[in-house]
Amino acid sequence: MNLNEQALADLSAKIKQWGKDLGFAEIRIADTDLSQAEGQLQQWLEAGYHGEMAYMASHGTKRSRPAELVPGTVRVISARMNYLPSSAAWRAIEKQHAPDTAVISIYARGRDYHKVLRTRLQQLAEKINTDIGEFGYRVFTDSAPVMEVALAEKSGLGWRGKHSLLLSREAGSMFFLGEILVDIPLPVDEPVGDHCGQCQSCMDVCPTKAIVAPYQVDARRCVSYLTIELHGSIPVELRPLIGNRVYGCDDCQLFCPWNKFAEPAVVDDFAVRNGLDHARMVHLLLWSEEQFLRMLEGSPIRRIGHERWLRNMAVGLGNAASSMRGDAEIVAALRSRLAHPSEMVQEHVKWALAQHGDGA
């Protein structure tokens, strides 16, 4: 393949249009130099902020050097896809969950985004292949050693906010990222500046104070880590801070001023399923493993398994005691799980019952 400068520029424009046709909100292109981000990643790992996420350190420099991960890579096509439900008042709605309602991160209420983005990125790659012939590429969506935010920032999709997520002036942060690593020397796009200024709303509102400094998150304290990545018991001192957040946490995004510009999803895959935007924890706690697997078929939540699902529900119901202490329905639901074969589930259920004044 031997494309001249004009042909590469034309191809770049076509890729961006094809991306929009496939449901992506924006496509931009970056080179592969992540030397600055590599040093920041190493410092983060050395501080132990990754907790049990050993995969963050297990691939050496491949995570920060795309050409080592996929030999021949010279450019990264970086894409964002909005996932926000269509309600214009979404931030106000999300701040009003009742204490016995399960708060599940907005991104996880619909279909598994890994499959949605990967399929559409593959379709985009096939369109390129049809246009120019065979080329080297590999598609990624949050499932391999790729520094997605750093690449997206370099491509100009946005800037890294103080909560460490990517922010866009046009779309806030309620979107997914995906990449195609390619061996085509496409023209690169310019990055944008940081527009957080003096604002630290995300740091102030974080329930566990996991944002230990601007642009630095100690994952070991983050509710998303505690309810999704952590395999064992949730530290007792952090349980009361989790509230009713049973899968992930959106607080740093809910209170970010830039998310008043958040854009709704244009694909229907991210529409809420199984009423997960207003489900009661007592009902979810009573799901059998078979129900859990069936109801969450095709959902990203399935990855934590039934045991951690029950662990999280127990913590949420224990915290409901702050305004519903001793509620008969909650206590009965928790007591029904005392005989669960998992010692971890039993431990969290007993803790939750103790919050309600039940010493079972």
Contacts in CASP RR format, 6 or more apart in sequence:
PFRMAT RR
TARGET T0000
AUTHOR 0000-0000-0000
METHOD contacts of the structure
MODEL  1
MNLNEQALADLSAKIKQWGKDLGFAEIRIADTDLSQAEGQLQQWLEAGYH
GEMAYMASHGTKRSRPAELVPGTVRVISARMNYLPSSAAWRAIEKQHAPD
TAVISIYARGRDYHKVLRTRLQQLAEKINTDIGEFGYRVFTDSAPVMEVA
LAEKSGLGWRGKHSLLLSREAGSMFFLGEILVDIPLPVDEPVGDHCGQCQ
SCMDVCPTKAIVAPYQVDARRCVSYLTIELHGSIPVELRPLIGNRVYGCD
DCQLFCPWNKFAEPAVVDDFAVRNGLDHARMVHLLLWSEEQFLRMLEGSP
IRRIGHERWLRNMAVGLGNAASSMRGDAEIVAALRSRLAHPSEMVQEHVK
WALAQHGDGA
1 132 0 8 1.000
1 133 0 8 1.000
1 134 0 8 1.000
1 135 0 8 1.000
1 184 0 8 1.000
3 11 0 8 1.000
3 132 0 8 1.000
3 184 0 8 1.000
5 187 0 8 1.000
8 184 0 8 1.000
8 185 0 8 1.000
8 186 0 8 1.000
8 187 0 8 1.000
9 187 0 8 1.000
11 128 0 8 1.000
11 131 0 8 1.000
11 132 0 8 1.000
11 184 0 8 1.000
11 186 0 8 1.000
12 29 0 8 1.000
12 186 0 8 1.000
12 187 0 8 1.000
14 131 0 8 1.000
15 27 0 8 1.000
15 29 0 8 1.000
15 77 0 8 1.000
15 124 0 8 1.000
15 127 0 8 1.000
15 128 0 8 1.000
15 186 0 8 1.000
16 26 0 8 1.000
16 27 0 8 1.000
16 28 0 8 1.000
18 124 0 8 1.000
18 127 0 8 1.000
18 128 0 8 1.000
19 27 0 8 1.000
19 79 0 8 1.000
19 120 0 8 1.000
19 124 0 8 1.000
20 26 0 8 1.000
20 27 0 8 1.000
22 120 0 8 1.000
22 123 0 8 1.000
22 124 0 8 1.000
23 81 0 8 1.000
23 120 0 8 1.000
23 266 0 8 1.000
23 267 0 8 1.000
24 79 0 8 1.000
24 80 0 8 1.000
24 81 0 8 1.000
24 120 0 8 1.000
24 124 0 8 1.000
25 80 0 8 1.000
25 81 0 8 1.000
25 82 0 8 1.000
25 171 0 8 1.000
25 175 0 8 1.000
25 263 0 8 1.000
25 266 0 8 1.000
26 79 0 8 1.000
26 80 0 8 1.000
26 157 0 8 1.000
26 168 0 8 1.000
26 171 0 8 1.000
27 77 0 8 1.000
27 78 0 8 1.000
27 79 0 8 1.000
28 77 0 8 1.000
28 78 0 8 1.000
28 152 0 8 1.000
28 155 0 8 1.000
28 156 0 8 1.000
28 157 0 8 1.000
28 189 0 8 1.000
29 75 0 8 1.000
29 76 0 8 1.000
29 77 0 8 1.000
29 78 0 8 1.000
29 155 0 8 1.000
29 186 0 8 1.000
29 187 0 8 1.000
29 188 0 8 1.000
29 189 0 8 1.000
30 75 0 8 1.000
30 76 0 8 1.000
30 78 0 8 1.000
30 151 0 8 1.000
30 152 0 8 1.000
30 154 0 8 1.000
30 155 0 8 1.000
30 156 0 8 1.000
30 188 0 8 1.000
30 189 0 8 1.000
31 74 0 8 1.000
31 75 0 8 1.000
31 76 0 8 1.000
31 154 0 8 1.000
31 188 0 8 1.000
32 65 0 8 1.000
32 66 0 8 1.000
32 67 0 8 1.000
32 73 0 8 1.000
32 74 0 8 1.000
32 75 0 8 1.000
32 76 0 8 1.000
33 154 0 8 1.000
34 64 0 8 1.000
34 65 0 8 1.000
34 66 0 8 1.000
34 147 0 8 1.000
34 150 0 8 1.000
34 151 0 8 1.000
34 154 0 8 1.000
35 64 0 8 1.000
37 64 0 8 1.000
37 147 0 8 1.000
37 150 0 8 1.000
38 61 0 8 1.000
38 64 0 8 1.000
38 65 0 8 1.000
39 64 0 8 1.000
41 56 0 8 1.000
41 63 0 8 1.000
41 64 0 8 1.000
41 147 0 8 1.000
44 50 0 8 1.000
44 216 0 8 1.000
45 56 0 8 1.000
45 57 0 8 1.000
47 218 0 8 1.000
48 220 0 8 1.000
49 212 0 8 1.000
49 216 0 8 1.000
49 217 0 8 1.000
49 218 0 8 1.000
49 219 0 8 1.000
49 220 0 8 1.000
50 56 0 8 1.000
50 57 0 8 1.000
50 219 0 8 1.000
51 219 0 8 1.000
51 220 0 8 1.000
51 225 0 8 1.000
51 229 0 8 1.000
52 229 0 8 1.000
52 230 0 8 1.000
52 231 0 8 1.000
53 219 0 8 1.000
53 225 0 8 1.000
53 229 0 8 1.000
55 145 0 8 1.000
56 63 0 8 1.000
58 145 0 8 1.000
59 69 0 8 1.000
59 145 0 8 1.000
60 145 0 8 1.000
61 68 0 8 1.000
62 68 0 8 1.000
62 69 0 8 1.000
62 145 0 8 1.000
63 69 0 8 1.000
63 145 0 8 1.000
63 146 0 8 1.000
63 147 0 8 1.000
64 147 0 8 1.000
64 150 0 8 1.000
66 73 0 8 1.000
66 76 0 8 1.000
66 146 0 8 1.000
66 151 0 8 1.000
66 181 0 8 1.000
67 73 0 8 1.000
67 74 0 8 1.000
69 138 0 8 1.000
69 144 0 8 1.000
69 145 0 8 1.000
69 146 0 8 1.000
69 181 0 8 1.000
70 137 0 8 1.000
70 138 0 8 1.000
70 181 0 8 1.000
72 136 0 8 1.000
72 183 0 8 1.000
73 138 0 8 1.000
73 181 0 8 1.000
73 182 0 8 1.000
73 183 0 8 1.000
74 182 0 8 1.000
74 183 0 8 1.000
74 184 0 8 1.000
74 185 0 8 1.000
75 181 0 8 1.000
75 182 0 8 1.000
75 183 0 8 1.000
75 184 0 8 1.000
75 185 0 8 1.000
75 186 0 8 1.000
75 188 0 8 1.000
76 151 0 8 1.000
76 154 0 8 1.000
76 155 0 8 1.000
76 179 0 8 1.000
76 180 0 8 1.000
76 181 0 8 1.000
76 182 0 8 1.000
77 124 0 8 1.000
77 179 0 8 1.000
77 180 0 8 1.000
77 182 0 8 1.000
77 186 0 8 1.000
78 148 0 8 1.000
78 151 0 8 1.000
78 152 0 8 1.000
78 154 0 8 1.000
78 155 0 8 1.000
78 156 0 8 1.000
78 157 0 8 1.000
78 177 0 8 1.000
78 178 0 8 1.000
78 179 0 8 1.000
79 117 0 8 1.000
79 121 0 8 1.000
79 124 0 8 1.000
79 177 0 8 1.000
79 178 0 8 1.000
79 179 0 8 1.000
79 180 0 8 1.000
80 152 0 8 1.000
80 157 0 8 1.000
80 166 0 8 1.000
80 168 0 8 1.000
80 171 0 8 1.000
80 175 0 8 1.000
80 176 0 8 1.000
80 177 0 8 1.000
80 178 0 8 1.000
81 113 0 8 1.000
81 116 0 8 1.000
81 117 0 8 1.000
81 120 0 8 1.000
81 175 0 8 1.000
81 176 0 8 1.000
81 178 0 8 1.000
81 265 0 8 1.000
81 267 0 8 1.000
82 171 0 8 1.000
82 174 0 8 1.000
82 175 0 8 1.000
82 262 0 8 1.000
82 263 0 8 1.000
82 264 0 8 1.000
82 265 0 8 1.000
82 266 0 8 1.000
83 106 0 8 1.000
83 107 0 8 1.000
83 113 0 8 1.000
83 174 0 8 1.000
83 175 0 8 1.000
83 176 0 8 1.000
83 265 0 8 1.000
83 270 0 8 1.000
84 90 0 8 1.000
84 106 0 8 1.000
84 174 0 8 1.000
84 175 0 8 1.000
84 262 0 8 1.000
84 263 0 8 1.000
84 264 0 8 1.000
84 265 0 8 1.000
84 270 0 8 1.000
85 106 0 8 1.000
85 109 0 8 1.000
85 264 0 8 1.000
85 265 0 8 1.000
85 270 0 8 1.000
85 271 0 8 1.000
85 272 0 8 1.000
85 277 0 8 1.000
86 264 0 8 1.000
86 265 0 8 1.000
87 93 0 8 1.000
90 106 0 8 1.000
90 262 0 8 1.000
91 254 0 8 1.000
91 259 0 8 1.000
91 260 0 8 1.000
94 106 0 8 1.000
94 250 0 8 1.000
94 254 0 8 1.000
95 254 0 8 1.000
97 103 0 8 1.000
97 244 0 8 1.000
97 278 0 8 1.000
99 244 0 8 1.000
99 319 0 8 1.000
99 320 0 8 1.000
99 322 0 8 1.000
99 323 0 8 1.000
99 324 0 8 1.000
100 244 0 8 1.000
100 280 0 8 1.000
100 281 0 8 1.000
100 282 0 8 1.000
100 317 0 8 1.000
100 320 0 8 1.000
100 324 0 8 1.000
100 327 0 8 1.000
100 330 0 8 1.000
101 244 0 8 1.000
101 278 0 8 1.000
101 279 0 8 1.000
101 280 0 8 1.000
101 281 0 8 1.000
102 244 0 8 1.000
102 246 0 8 1.000
102 247 0 8 1.000
102 276 0 8 1.000
102 279 0 8 1.000
102 280 0 8 1.000
102 281 0 8 1.000
102 284 0 8 1.000
102 313 0 8 1.000
102 316 0 8 1.000
103 243 0 8 1.000
103 244 0 8 1.000
103 245 0 8 1.000
103 246 0 8 1.000
103 249 0 8 1.000
104 246 0 8 1.000
104 247 0 8 1.000
104 248 0 8 1.000
104 276 0 8 1.000
104 277 0 8 1.000
104 279 0 8 1.000
104 301 0 8 1.000
105 224 0 8 1.000
105 247 0 8 1.000
105 248 0 8 1.000
105 249 0 8 1.000
105 250 0 8 1.000
106 174 0 8 1.000
106 250 0 8 1.000
106 277 0 8 1.000
107 113 0 8 1.000
107 174 0 8 1.000
107 176 0 8 1.000
107 270 0 8 1.000
107 300 0 8 1.000
108 247 0 8 1.000
108 248 0 8 1.000
108 276 0 8 1.000
108 299 0 8 1.000
108 300 0 8 1.000
108 301 0 8 1.000
109 270 0 8 1.000
109 272 0 8 1.000
109 273 0 8 1.000
109 275 0 8 1.000
109 276 0 8 1.000
109 277 0 8 1.000
110 269 0 8 1.000
110 270 0 8 1.000
110 271 0 8 1.000
110 272 0 8 1.000
110 273 0 8 1.000
110 276 0 8 1.000
110 299 0 8 1.000
111 269 0 8 1.000
111 270 0 8 1.000
111 273 0 8 1.000
111 298 0 8 1.000
111 299 0 8 1.000
112 298 0 8 1.000
112 299 0 8 1.000
112 300 0 8 1.000
112 302 0 8 1.000
113 141 0 8 1.000
113 142 0 8 1.000
113 176 0 8 1.000
113 269 0 8 1.000
113 270 0 8 1.000
113 300 0 8 1.000
114 141 0 8 1.000
114 142 0 8 1.000
114 143 0 8 1.000
114 300 0 8 1.000
115 298 0 8 1.000
116 267 0 8 1.000
116 269 0 8 1.000
116 270 0 8 1.000
117 141 0 8 1.000
117 176 0 8 1.000
117 178 0 8 1.000
118 139 0 8 1.000
118 141 0 8 1.000
118 143 0 8 1.000
121 139 0 8 1.000
121 140 0 8 1.000
121 141 0 8 1.000
121 178 0 8 1.000
121 179 0 8 1.000
121 180 0 8 1.000
122 139 0 8 1.000
124 180 0 8 1.000
125 137 0 8 1.000
125 139 0 8 1.000
125 180 0 8 1.000
128 135 0 8 1.000
128 137 0 8 1.000
128 182 0 8 1.000
128 184 0 8 1.000
129 135 0 8 1.000
132 184 0 8 1.000
135 182 0 8 1.000
135 183 0 8 1.000
135 184 0 8 1.000
136 182 0 8 1.000
136 183 0 8 1.000
136 184 0 8 1.000
137 180 0 8 1.000
137 181 0 8 1.000
137 182 0 8 1.000
137 183 0 8 1.000
138 180 0 8 1.000
138 181 0 8 1.000
139 178 0 8 1.000
139 179 0 8 1.000
139 180 0 8 1.000
140 146 0 8 1.000
140 148 0 8 1.000
140 178 0 8 1.000
140 179 0 8 1.000
140 180 0 8 1.000
140 181 0 8 1.000
141 176 0 8 1.000
141 177 0 8 1.000
141 178 0 8 1.000
141 179 0 8 1.000
142 148 0 8 1.000
142 176 0 8 1.000
142 177 0 8 1.000
142 178 0 8 1.000
146 179 0 8 1.000
146 181 0 8 1.000
148 177 0 8 1.000
148 178 0 8 1.000
148 179 0 8 1.000
149 160 0 8 1.000
149 164 0 8 1.000
149 165 0 8 1.000
149 166 0 8 1.000
149 177 0 8 1.000
150 160 0 8 1.000
151 179 0 8 1.000
152 158 0 8 1.000
152 166 0 8 1.000
152 177 0 8 1.000
153 159 0 8 1.000
153 160 0 8 1.000
153 166 0 8 1.000
153 191 0 8 1.000
154 191 0 8 1.000
155 188 0 8 1.000
155 189 0 8 1.000
155 191 0 8 1.000
156 189 0 8 1.000
156 190 0 8 1.000
156 191 0 8 1.000
156 192 0 8 1.000
157 166 0 8 1.000
157 168 0 8 1.000
157 177 0 8 1.000
158 166 0 8 1.000
158 167 0 8 1.000
158 168 0 8 1.000
158 169 0 8 1.000
158 191 0 8 1.000
158 192 0 8 1.000
158 193 0 8 1.000
159 166 0 8 1.000
159 167 0 8 1.000
159 191 0 8 1.000
159 192 0 8 1.000
159 193 0 8 1.000
159 194 0 8 1.000
159 195 0 8 1.000
159 196 0 8 1.000
160 166 0 8 1.000
160 167 0 8 1.000
160 194 0 8 1.000
160 215 0 8 1.000
161 167 0 8 1.000
161 173 0 8 1.000
161 194 0 8 1.000
161 196 0 8 1.000
161 202 0 8 1.000
161 215 0 8 1.000
162 196 0 8 1.000
162 199 0 8 1.000
162 200 0 8 1.000
162 202 0 8 1.000
162 203 0 8 1.000
162 211 0 8 1.000
162 214 0 8 1.000
162 215 0 8 1.000
163 202 0 8 1.000
163 203 0 8 1.000
163 206 0 8 1.000
163 211 0 8 1.000
163 217 0 8 1.000
163 252 0 8 1.000
163 253 0 8 1.000
163 256 0 8 1.000
164 211 0 8 1.000
164 215 0 8 1.000
164 216 0 8 1.000
164 217 0 8 1.000
165 173 0 8 1.000
165 252 0 8 1.000
165 253 0 8 1.000
166 173 0 8 1.000
166 175 0 8 1.000
166 177 0 8 1.000
167 173 0 8 1.000
167 195 0 8 1.000
167 196 0 8 1.000
167 256 0 8 1.000
167 258 0 8 1.000
168 175 0 8 1.000
168 258 0 8 1.000
168 261 0 8 1.000
169 192 0 8 1.000
169 195 0 8 1.000
169 258 0 8 1.000
169 261 0 8 1.000
170 261 0 8 1.000
170 263 0 8 1.000
171 261 0 8 1.000
171 262 0 8 1.000
171 263 0 8 1.000
172 256 0 8 1.000
172 258 0 8 1.000
172 259 0 8 1.000
172 261 0 8 1.000
172 262 0 8 1.000
173 253 0 8 1.000
173 256 0 8 1.000
173 258 0 8 1.000
173 259 0 8 1.000
173 262 0 8 1.000
174 253 0 8 1.000
174 259 0 8 1.000
174 262 0 8 1.000
174 263 0 8 1.000
175 263 0 8 1.000
195 258 0 8 1.000
196 214 0 8 1.000
199 257 0 8 1.000
200 214 0 8 1.000
201 255 0 8 1.000
201 256 0 8 1.000
201 257 0 8 1.000
202 211 0 8 1.000
202 251 0 8 1.000
202 252 0 8 1.000
202 253 0 8 1.000
202 255 0 8 1.000
202 256 0 8 1.000
203 209 0 8 1.000
203 211 0 8 1.000
203 214 0 8 1.000
204 255 0 8 1.000
205 251 0 8 1.000
205 252 0 8 1.000
205 254 0 8 1.000
205 255 0 8 1.000
206 251 0 8 1.000
206 252 0 8 1.000
207 223 0 8 1.000
207 241 0 8 1.000
207 242 0 8 1.000
207 243 0 8 1.000
207 245 0 8 1.000
207 249 0 8 1.000
207 251 0 8 1.000
208 221 0 8 1.000
208 222 0 8 1.000
208 223 0 8 1.000
208 226 0 8 1.000
208 238 0 8 1.000
208 241 0 8 1.000
208 242 0 8 1.000
209 221 0 8 1.000
210 217 0 8 1.000
210 218 0 8 1.000
210 219 0 8 1.000
210 220 0 8 1.000
210 221 0 8 1.000
210 222 0 8 1.000
210 223 0 8 1.000
210 225 0 8 1.000
211 217 0 8 1.000
211 252 0 8 1.000
212 218 0 8 1.000
212 221 0 8 1.000
219 225 0 8 1.000
219 229 0 8 1.000
221 238 0 8 1.000
222 249 0 8 1.000
223 241 0 8 1.000
223 242 0 8 1.000
223 245 0 8 1.000
223 248 0 8 1.000
223 249 0 8 1.000
223 251 0 8 1.000
224 248 0 8 1.000
224 249 0 8 1.000
226 234 0 8 1.000
226 235 0 8 1.000
226 238 0 8 1.000
226 242 0 8 1.000
227 234 0 8 1.000
227 242 0 8 1.000
227 245 0 8 1.000
227 246 0 8 1.000
227 247 0 8 1.000
227 248 0 8 1.000
227 249 0 8 1.000
227 304 0 8 1.000
227 308 0 8 1.000
227 312 0 8 1.000
228 247 0 8 1.000
228 248 0 8 1.000
228 303 0 8 1.000
228 304 0 8 1.000
231 308 0 8 1.000
232 308 0 8 1.000
232 311 0 8 1.000
232 344 0 8 1.000
233 311 0 8 1.000
233 344 0 8 1.000
233 347 0 8 1.000
233 348 0 8 1.000
234 242 0 8 1.000
234 311 0 8 1.000
234 315 0 8 1.000
234 348 0 8 1.000
236 351 0 8 1.000
239 315 0 8 1.000
239 319 0 8 1.000
239 351 0 8 1.000
240 319 0 8 1.000
242 315 0 8 1.000
242 316 0 8 1.000
242 319 0 8 1.000
243 315 0 8 1.000
243 316 0 8 1.000
243 319 0 8 1.000
244 281 0 8 1.000
244 316 0 8 1.000
244 319 0 8 1.000
244 320 0 8 1.000
245 251 0 8 1.000
245 316 0 8 1.000
246 281 0 8 1.000
246 284 0 8 1.000
246 309 0 8 1.000
246 312 0 8 1.000
246 313 0 8 1.000
246 315 0 8 1.000
246 316 0 8 1.000
247 301 0 8 1.000
247 304 0 8 1.000
247 312 0 8 1.000
253 259 0 8 1.000
265 271 0 8 1.000
273 299 0 8 1.000
274 295 0 8 1.000
274 296 0 8 1.000
281 313 0 8 1.000
281 316 0 8 1.000
281 317 0 8 1.000
281 320 0 8 1.000
281 330 0 8 1.000
282 317 0 8 1.000
282 329 0 8 1.000
282 330 0 8 1.000
282 333 0 8 1.000
284 309 0 8 1.000
284 313 0 8 1.000
285 310 0 8 1.000
285 313 0 8 1.000
285 314 0 8 1.000
285 317 0 8 1.000
285 333 0 8 1.000
285 334 0 8 1.000
285 337 0 8 1.000
286 333 0 8 1.000
286 336 0 8 1.000
287 295 0 8 1.000
287 306 0 8 1.000
287 309 0 8 1.000
289 306 0 8 1.000
292 302 0 8 1.000
292 305 0 8 1.000
292 306 0 8 1.000
292 309 0 8 1.000
293 302 0 8 1.000
293 306 0 8 1.000
296 302 0 8 1.000
301 309 0 8 1.000
304 312 0 8 1.000
307 342 0 8 1.000
307 344 0 8 1.000
307 345 0 8 1.000
310 337 0 8 1.000
310 340 0 8 1.000
310 342 0 8 1.000
310 345 0 8 1.000
310 348 0 8 1.000
310 349 0 8 1.000
311 344 0 8 1.000
311 345 0 8 1.000
311 348 0 8 1.000
314 334 0 8 1.000
314 337 0 8 1.000
314 345 0 8 1.000
314 348 0 8 1.000
314 349 0 8 1.000
314 351 0 8 1.000
314 352 0 8 1.000
315 348 0 8 1.000
315 351 0 8 1.000
315 352 0 8 1.000
316 352 0 8 1.000
317 330 0 8 1.000
317 333 0 8 1.000
317 334 0 8 1.000
317 352 0 8 1.000
318 330 0 8 1.000
318 334 0 8 1.000
318 351 0 8 1.000
318 352 0 8 1.000
318 353 0 8 1.000
318 355 0 8 1.000
318 356 0 8 1.000
319 355 0 8 1.000
320 327 0 8 1.000
320 330 0 8 1.000
321 330 0 8 1.000
321 352 0 8 1.000
321 355 0 8 1.000
321 356 0 8 1.000
321 357 0 8 1.000
324 330 0 8 1.000
325 355 0 8 1.000
325 356 0 8 1.000
325 357 0 8 1.000
326 356 0 8 1.000
326 357 0 8 1.000
326 358 0 8 1.000
327 356 0 8 1.000
330 356 0 8 1.000
331 353 0 8 1.000
331 356 0 8 1.000
331 358 0 8 1.000
334 349 0 8 1.000
334 352 0 8 1.000
334 353 0 8 1.000
334 356 0 8 1.000
334 358 0 8 1.000
335 349 0 8 1.000
335 353 0 8 1.000
335 358 0 8 1.000
335 360 0 8 1.000
337 345 0 8 1.000
337 346 0 8 1.000
337 349 0 8 1.000
338 346 0 8 1.000
338 349 0 8 1.000
338 350 0 8 1.000
338 353 0 8 1.000
338 360 0 8 1.000
340 346 0 8 1.000
340 349 0 8 1.000
350 359 0 8 1.000
350 360 0 8 1.000
353 359 0 8 1.000
353 360 0 8 1.000
END
